[in-house]
């Protein structure tokens, strides 16, 4: 019976964490471009294969910059929040007409 832990905050990741994640994505995408260019050079004798590697490597810098500059949108999600009393206890207390402190 695995339940997700209760969240006690809705805080977003810090700006430093977001920047580090965006930098990592940029580096990975640009690192994928280098092998594509090398493979295009190595497969120059098969023109269609070299052209395919070049076609993949050309838009990578543009996409990497777009992704690196994009700040993640705030997600709306239903989360399990910490409650001092279980919901069933609150319902039964409400049905009996008792207050929270009683």
C-alpha positions in Angstrom: 0.0 0.0 0.0 2.2 2.8 -1.3 0.9 6.3 -0.9 2.6 9.5 -2.0 3.9 11.6 0.8 1.9 14.6 1.8 3.2 17.9 0.5 3.4 20.7 3.0 4.3 23.4 0.5 3.4 24.4 -3.1 6.7 26.2 -3.6 8.3 26.0 -7.0 11.9 24.9 -7.4 14.4 27.7 -6.8 15.7 29.8 -9.6 19.1 28.2 -9.3 17.6 24.7 -9.6 15.6 25.7 -12.7 18.7 27.3 -14.3 20.7 24.2 -13.6 18.1 22.0 -15.2 17.8 24.2 -18.3 21.6 24.3 -18.6 21.7 20.5 -18.4 19.1 20.2 -21.2 21.0 22.7 -23.4 24.3 20.8 -22.9 22.7 17.4 -23.7 21.1 18.7 -26.9 24.3 20.4 -28.1 26.3 17.3 -27.2 23.9 15.3 -29.5 24.8 17.7 -32.3 28.5 16.9 -32.4 28.1 13.1 -33.1 25.6 14.0 -35.8 28.1 16.2 -37.6 30.9 13.7 -37.2 28.6 10.9 -38.5 27.6 13.1 -41.4 31.3 13.5 -42.3 32.0 9.8 -41.9 29.1 8.8 -44.1 29.7 11.3 -46.8 30.1 8.5 -49.3 26.4 7.6 -48.7 24.9 11.0 -49.5 21.4 10.3 -48.2 22.6 9.1 -44.9 25.0 12.1 -44.5 22.1 14.4 -45.5 19.9 12.8 -42.8 22.5 13.4 -40.1 22.9 17.0 -41.2 19.1 17.5 -41.2 19.0 16.3 -37.6 21.9 18.5 -36.5 20.8 21.8 -38.1 17.8 22.6 -35.9 19.4 21.3 -32.7 21.0 24.7 -31.7 17.7 26.5 -32.3 15.7 24.0 -30.3 18.3 23.9 -27.5 18.2 27.7 -27.1 14.4 27.7 -27.1 14.3 25.0 -24.4 17.1 26.6 -22.3 15.3 30.0 -22.3 11.9 28.6 -21.5 10.9 28.9 -17.8 8.7 26.0 -16.8 5.0 26.8 -16.4 3.4 26.5 -13.0 1.6 23.2 -12.9 -1.8 22.8 -11.4 -2.1 19.5 -9.8 -4.1 17.8 -7.0 -1.8 16.9 -4.2 -2.2 15.1 -0.9 -1.9 17.8 1.7 -1.1 17.3 5.4 -4.2 17.4 7.6 -4.3 17.4 11.3 -7.5 15.2 11.4 -8.5 12.5 8.9 -11.4 13.5 6.6 -13.6 10.7 8.0 -13.2 12.1 11.6 -14.1 15.6 10.3 -17.2 14.2 8.5 -18.4 12.3 11.5 -17.9 15.3 13.8 -19.8 17.5 11.4 -22.7 15.0 11.3 -22.9 14.9 15.1 -22.8 18.7 15.1 -19.6 19.0 17.0 -16.9 21.6 16.4 -13.3 21.0 15.6 -12.1 21.5 19.1 -14.7 19.4 20.8 
